[in-house]
């Protein structure tokens, strides 16, 4: 495969990670590559590190923190202004790519129907899987394929997946031109899931490239169990459901989500205390969920307008969604709790 690949790294307060990330990104074996770093108004000196120590990278300094979706979009837009750019890779700043990762991701684009290729994201120095693609659920949320499993070769097959984690994924330029970039209203979390749905609904496919190994610190910018993350995930789950699911499947989401929450609550109550010192209290978690749902409902007119626009350019039969949920979907009992 040929064509320029632009690697977009979003940085915020990444002083402890950005050097390793950029050294690895700039040392890729894929020859026609360009690295673009978007800095989300960092104040820890990481912007200056990029500017002074990595002149090969294009720095896009932002005047304020636009969070993941809008910040990454600023970098993708910079990449797409390059007429030679054929592929855009999104990459977290707390990652370290193995030398052949980008080449493996671009090779996954061999089939012209593929719009995105997912890397094998591994938790840094643990041998456990962070993501081998993303899977949808019946209530609008998504799950990382292989989450927390020991990497013993069970995810070494290159195959079709529902979508990709934006922590390390390559998107085809034509696909982005067709469906657009990340939904800026999401700010952070599930923006990659929403984009995966839009790509699928527009007729594009997704692949997993097991040879594209990327090591990830995970939630370096925020605690994995932060209340803000809980709020964002719940609000964006509802918007993703409304904007992308056919109504026949959206209706199933209410009882499915109720069962999922009840299952999670039951597992929570069975444990005397959380093993994580940063886990929120049950009252704080409940408050975040309530606020998220109220804000999601307040934003429903905009979500419904997006749905209307997307339906106008739909390329697949809505019945295909049922096949996707059966093929790639996750059962309640298989939903991760932590």
Secondary structure as UniProt FT lines:
FT   STRAND          4..11
FT   TURN            15..17
FT   HELIX           18..26
FT   STRAND          33..39
FT   HELIX           46..53
FT   TURN            55..56
FT   STRAND          58..61
FT   HELIX           67..80
FT   TURN            83..84
FT   STRAND          85..92
FT   TURN            93..94
FT   STRAND          95..97
FT   TURN            99..100
FT   HELIX           101..107
FT   TURN            108..109
FT   TURN            112..113
FT   STRAND          114..123
FT   TURN            124..126
FT   STRAND          128..131
FT   STRAND          134..136
FT   TURN            138..139
FT   STRAND          142..144
FT   TURN            145..148
FT   TURN            154..155
FT   STRAND          159..161
FT   TURN            166..167
FT   STRAND          168..172
FT   HELIX           173..179
FT   HELIX           184..186
FT   HELIX           191..201
FT   TURN            202..203
FT   STRAND          205..216
FT   TURN            224..225
FT   HELIX           227..244
FT   HELIX           247..270
FT   TURN            277..278
FT   HELIX           282..298
FT   HELIX           300..312
FT   HELIX           319..328
FT   HELIX           332..334
//
